[in-house]
Amino acid sequence: MKHDAPEAMRAVAELPSDIWRWRAVDVARQIRLGAISSAEATQSFLSRMADVNPRLNAVVHLHADATMGAGQRGRGGLARG
């Protein structure tokens, strides 16, 4: 995780260590502040799904490559406004 602003560092320190445990509003805020990247958030969620889906069988078709591509492109959208 990169920390560009003191506000982002403070806020991240108050959140659980695993991004997948964060509320959606916290994930969005930390991406906006530059504390984490959208690709980091996406990877966290994909990793969690890989860990629990064998027991739950909730995800039938996982398109991880396309999902990561979207996560990586997400930051570019923020930069453009």
C-alpha positions, -999 to 999 in steps of 0.1 A, spaced: 0 0 0 12 35 -8 4 64 15 4 98 -2 -14 118 25 -13 118 63 -51 115 62 -49 83 42 -23 68 66 -45 76 96 -76 62 80 -59 30 68 -44 24 103 -80 23 117 -92 -3 92 -88 -41 94 -56 -53 78 -74 -73 51 -89 -50 24 -117 -75 18 -130 -69 53 -135 -32 47 -169 -16 39 -173 -6 3 -173 31 13 -139 27 30 -124 9 0 -137 37 -23 -123 64 0 -89 48 3 -86 44 -34 -96 81 -39 -70 91 -13 -43 71 -30 -38 49 1 -44 17 -20 -49 11 -57 -80 -3 -72 -59 -33 -84 -49 -40 -47 -85 -39 -37 -95 -62 -66 -67 -87 -58 -78 -88 -21 -114 -96 -31 -103 -122 -56 -79 -139 -31 -107 -141 -5 -131 -156 -31 -105 -182 -40 -101 -190 -3 -138 -195 6 -155 -205 -27 -145 -241 -26 -165 -245 6 -194 -222 -4 -196 -229 -42 -211 -195 -46 -191 -183 -76 -198 -204 -107 -177 -185 -133 -149 -164 -121 -132 -141 -147 -102 -131 -126 -81 -118 -155 -109 -96 -168 -116 -85 -132 -80 -75 -126 -78 -57 -159 -108 -36 -148 -92 -30 -114 -60 -18 -130 -79 5 -154 -100 19 -125 -72 41 -113 -69 58 -147 -105 68 -145 -99 85 -112 -70 104 -126 -91 117 -155 -118 128 -130 
